[in-house]
Amino acid sequence: MDFISPSSRVCASMFPKSPNFAMCMIFAGLLTVEFNPVHAQTALKEKQEGAAGDVTTLPEMKISAERPDELPQSYAGGQVARGGRLGVLGNMDLMKAPFSISSYTSQMIQNQHAITAADLLTRDPSVRSTGQRGGVVDSFYIRGFPIGEGNVGESAFDGQYGVAPNYRVFTEYAERIEVLKGPAALLYGISPNSGVGGVINIVPKRASADLTRLTGNYLSGTQGGGHLDIARRFGADRQFGIRLNGSHHQGDTLLDNQFRQADIASVALDYQGERFRATLDTFGQYEWFKAPSRPFLVTAGVAMPSAPNGRRNVTQPWGWSKIKDAGLLLKGEYDLSDALTLFASVGGTHAWVDRLSDQTPTIRNVAGDTRSVPMFFRFGVGRSSADGGLRARFNTGPIHHNVTLQGTGYRDRLERGSTTGTAVLSNMYSPIDRPDQALATPDLMKVSETEFYGGALTDIVSIADERVLLTLGVRFQQIRSDNFSSTGAVTSTYDKGAIKPLVGLVVRPWKNISIYANRMEGLSKGDIAPQIAINAGHALAPYKTEQLEAGVKVDYGRLITTLSFFQIKRPSPLLTDNVFSLSGEQRNQGVELAMFGEPVSGIRLLGGVTLIDGELTKTSSAATRGNKPVGVPVLQANMGAEWDMPWLPGFTLTGNLVHTGKRYINQTNTQSVPSWTTFDFGARYSTKVLGKSTSIRANLLNAFDRNYWAGVASFGTLSVGTPRTVLVSATIDF
């Protein structure tokens, strides 16, 4: 008689005839007590012999295994996961999702020395960072639309807005950083700052297995520090988990006069019971800069000067910035039955900002002369959110349904204060130090309060063993916003509602090919008519951004390729004949080709090309109608490769190319920055040192030290590209 361990039976039942069976068995290897078939046969024999005489009592044997990871597993090569978290829809495999998604793993984060989410997402051909190294804010373009440019953060944390750090996301606590491309108001709710190009979601680390990992690192300049990552599971069935992450870094950067210190700490707790599951995530982060770099503006009519050396810093040496974030998210779910699950979550974060520095230096001529006004800014940004609902799985004949009913609420409050100094003249090629200016500390005053609440109903309908999947959904969203004067009086109130539908279809003629299409929408809160308008104070209705997308995904077994065609139309408010109305429109249509995986053992590929045809289809002036939108290039391309050298086991060489096309910095298309291409190289070596797994990594960014304008934000500001930078680290697992 053959004996099969209970863990093997569980894996076989969950993944019949599937490659995930092997992954399940890896988790089964974490059993708290080893199941030995030989011992089991001996015990059975003793029991049978004892039946005729003395009864032999078998020793108690407790079999327990961790709950299988709910996240989609990493794909071949380990850089990208097979799927991601899609807001109200939960976790979904890439091949079953009617959307374009990328989910980058902690393995890739570590190998690329990505300090922030922006450092990592430069690897995505659909995403471009509009911030810069040495700056205090990360912002992005996704499919040619801005994300994260305001004072209210737009990144999601574990599928929920209002929890991630407000201005910059560090990677120490991230298991995955995911990008859903396109407007996603139904999946995540309205974006806090009305971003519609996509959603960046941070998946926090969990204690999937016991781990003690110490990393020491060095960056060009004199920056150094360390990161400690500890994970443990407890309990008779290992149902309790804790993941601790902490890091400290400080030192002079490559930029003139700049010093940086960063401290990050996070705690992730989880409980995985038979029917009840819960997680609690908390984090705190602190970043201090001396002479923080700032983006540039260019005076209208000035010929665009060439980019300065990325080491030059026009911020005065006496400038500084301090940002603190603290956040918490509690989530729980309970299985009422095998087909019915209740879920709920509540969380929030607060950001405190104090900054005294040159405010947006303006380039005055082709010689690079600049003028800026030092300002002492203070911000307080408090955000909170909650959701709850019910998931049901059932069949109606041959049709399988996965229905979710969700209610959501979100609130933010922005406080701000500022004092202004005397204008400073300098030059971006040869910065000039000016005397220190002592500015009074401003008081914080309430600027705005915003509330979003509503509900969503979705159904993922599948037939023929999930060969056809139809995703249907509708969300009702109510938006309330109050704006305040310097005296605290309400200057405008906004209270509007909107309904957002979603339709997505996936057809899988073969298991490894998915043909998909979707129609989904973004939602932006309407603007308030300015005082110079005839309808001053009037609140416009929420405006909807519409996306149509179709594409195909092919899984070759060790390489996945995706091809997407999309069109996004976003309305915009305009002041025409002194009437403020929703009469403008930007249309971006394009093609995305991407791939990732390990097609040949030891060779990993990650990259793609995005072509965007952006156009201002409706404007207030015939001179700008039909022009290219600010900051939107025609071509974005990435190509990354890794090669494990066969004659030196454990040694890997890496290379990466990033290209961004020409971009305009004004709507009249009279000023632009040229295209740029950078090359990054790296190497790493993994081995055993005194029996401990050890990895040494080195990366060289912008290897040829090109000077370039890296980012163009929607309001025309420019960010200088990263200079040649060396990053080195050593990691030991104890």
Stockholm file with secondary structure:
# STOCKHOLM 1.0

chainA/1-734         MDFISPSSRVCASMFPKSPNFAMCMIFAGLLTVEFNPVHAQTALKEKQEGAAGDVTTLPEMKISAERPDELPQSYAGGQVARGGRLGVLGNMDLMKAPFSISSYTSQMIQNQHAITAADLLTRDPSVRSTGQRGGVVDSFYIRGFPIGEGNVGESAFDGQYGVAPNYRVFTEYAERIEVLKGPAALLYGISPNSGVGGVINIVPKRASADLTRLTGNYLSGTQGGGHLDIARRFGADRQFGIRLNGSHHQGDTLLDNQFRQADIASVALDYQGERFRATLDTFGQYEWFKAPSRPFLVTAGVAMPSAPNGRRNVTQPWGWSKIKDAGLLLKGEYDLSDALTLFASVGGTHAWVDRLSDQTPTIRNVAGDTRSVPMFFRFGVGRSSADGGLRARFNTGPIHHNVTLQGTGYRDRLERGSTTGTAVLSNMYSPIDRPDQALATPDLMKVSETEFYGGALTDIVSIADERVLLTLGVRFQQIRSDNFSSTGAVTSTYDKGAIKPLVGLVVRPWKNISIYANRMEGLSKGDIAPQIAINAGHALAPYKTEQLEAGVKVDYGRLITTLSFFQIKRPSPLLTDNVFSLSGEQRNQGVELAMFGEPVSGIRLLGGVTLIDGELTKTSSAATRGNKPVGVPVLQANMGAEWDMPWLPGFTLTGNLVHTGKRYINQTNTQSVPSWTTFDFGARYSTKVLGKSTSIRANLLNAFDRNYWAGVASFGTLSVGTPRTVLVSATIDF
#=GR chainA/1-734 SS CCCCCHHHHHHHHHSTTCTHHHHHHHHHTTCSSCCCHHHHHHHHHHHHHHTTSSCCCCCCCCCCCCCCCCSCCBCTTSSBBSEEECGGGCEEEGGGCSSEEEEEEHHHHHHTTCCBHHHHHTTCTTEEECSCTTCSCCCEEETTEEESCSSSCCCEETTBTTCSCSSCCBSTTEEEEEEEESCCHHHHCSCTTCCCSEEEEEEECCCSSCEEEEEEEEETTTEEEEEEEEEEEESTTCCEEEEEEEEEEEEECSSTTCEEEEEEEEEEEEEECSSEEEEEEEEEEEEEEESCCCCBEECTTCCCCCCCCTTCCCSCTTCEEEEEEEEEEEEEEEEEETTEEEEEEEEEEEEEEEEEEEEEEEECSTTCEEEEEEEEEEEEEEEEEEEEEEEEEEEETTEEEEEEEEEEEEEEEEEEEEEECCCEEEESSSCCCCCCCCCCCCCCEEEEEEEEEEEEEEEEEEETTTTEEEEEEEEEEEEEEEEECTTSCEEEEEEEEEEEEEEEEEEEEETTEEEEEEEEEEEECCCBCCTTSTTTTCBCCCEEEEEEEEEEEEECSSEEEEEEEEEEEEEEEEEETTEEEEEEEEEEEEEEEEEEEEEETTEEEEEEEEEEEEEEEECSCTTTTTCCCTTCCSEEEEEEEEEECTTSTTEEEEEEEEEECCEESSTTCCCEECCEEEEEEEEEEEEEETTEEEEEEEEEESTTCCCCEEEECTTSCEEECCCSEEEEEEEEEC
#=GC SS_cons         CCCCCHHHHHHHHHSTTCTHHHHHHHHHTTCSSCCCHHHHHHHHHHHHHHTTSSCCCCCCCCCCCCCCCCSCCBCTTSSBBSEEECGGGCEEEGGGCSSEEEEEEHHHHHHTTCCBHHHHHTTCTTEEECSCTTCSCCCEEETTEEESCSSSCCCEETTBTTCSCSSCCBSTTEEEEEEEESCCHHHHCSCTTCCCSEEEEEEECCCSSCEEEEEEEEETTTEEEEEEEEEEEESTTCCEEEEEEEEEEEEECSSTTCEEEEEEEEEEEEEECSSEEEEEEEEEEEEEEESCCCCBEECTTCCCCCCCCTTCCCSCTTCEEEEEEEEEEEEEEEEEETTEEEEEEEEEEEEEEEEEEEEEEEECSTTCEEEEEEEEEEEEEEEEEEEEEEEEEEEETTEEEEEEEEEEEEEEEEEEEEEECCCEEEESSSCCCCCCCCCCCCCCEEEEEEEEEEEEEEEEEEETTTTEEEEEEEEEEEEEEEEECTTSCEEEEEEEEEEEEEEEEEEEEETTEEEEEEEEEEEECCCBCCTTSTTTTCBCCCEEEEEEEEEEEEECSSEEEEEEEEEEEEEEEEEETTEEEEEEEEEEEEEEEEEEEEEETTEEEEEEEEEEEEEEEECSCTTTTTCCCTTCCSEEEEEEEEEECTTSTTEEEEEEEEEECCEESSTTCCCEECCEEEEEEEEEEEEEETTEEEEEEEEEESTTCCCCEEEECTTSCEEECCCSEEEEEEEEEC
//
